[in-house]
Amino acid sequence: NVVSGTRHNKLTGKKVKLLDLENEQVAEGIVMSVDPNKIVMGRPIGHVYCEVLINYANKPDAPLFVKDDQRFRIKDAIGSHILWIRDYVLVDEAKRSLFSG
């Protein structure tokens, strides 16, 4: 779907909030990529995740959705690129998912 692909590309570089499964904010970061073929943390981003650079941990002990050998919790991922489920990524200025609608 070219239209939605273009829309997603505009998200790259946006400041976002990362939420956990309870919709509590666990971190802040920047969307680096939504390219479904790009490999992050050993797996393709696909259509469920996006690549996020973690800048700040609101809940340092919150678990990551995708873990690897070095990173299990938010505090392990500060300053690095991780995968986060798109439905739990919010644009900083809006209280809704980047990927809805």
N, C-alpha and C positions, 0 to 999 in steps of 0.2 A: 504494500500500500504506500505509494509515493507520497501522498498528502501527509499521512501520519509520520512517515519517515522524516520529512522536511520539518515538521513541527517538533519532533524529538531532537533534531539537530540543533534547533534554537535553544534547547535546554542546556547545551554544553556551556560551561562557564558560569552557570547560575548558582548563586548561594542558596543552599537548601538546609532543611532540618530533617534529620533522620528520626523516624519513630520506631518504637518496638511494637510487638503484637497487641499491646494494650493501648496503642496510640499515645504513649508517653514519649516526649522528646528525649533521645539518648545522646544525640550528637549534632554538630553543625559541620557542614562541609560544602564542597563545590562539585557539581556534576562534571566529570571529565569526559565521559563517553557513554553513548547509548548504542554503539555499533554492535549488533548482535554477534558478529564474527570475531570481535576482538577478544583475546584471551586475557583474563584477569584472575589472579589467584588460582591459576591452573585450569580454568574452565572458560568456555565462551560466555560472553555477557548474555546472549540469547535475548528473549523477549520478556523475561520475568524480572531481570535485574538491570541495574545501571552501575557504572563505575563512578565511585565517589572518592574524592580526596577528603579525609577527615581532618578538620582544623581544630575542633574543640569538643571535649567530652562533657556532656551534661551528666551522664551516668557512666562513669569510667568502668564499672564492673558489669555493665549490660553485655550480654552475649552477642556476638556477631551472627548474622544469618548464615554466612558462609565463612568457615574457618579453614586455616591452613596450618602448617607446622609451627609457625611462629605466632600466629594471631588467633586469639580465641575470644577476646573481649574488646570493647571499644578502646580501652586504654592501651591495648597492644597495637592499635591501628592508627593512632594519632600521627599525622604527617605521612601516612601511606595511603595507597589506593586500594579500595576494597569493593566488593560487590554488595549492593543493598537492594532489597526487593522494591520495585518501582512504586507499588501501591503504598509504601511507607516512606516515600520521599516527598517532602512538601517544599514548594518555593517559599523562601523566607517571608515574602510579603503577603502570601495567600494561605488561607487555612484549608487548602484542598490539595489533592494529589496532582502532581505535574502531569500525570499520565491519564487522568480521567477526562471524560468529556470529548 
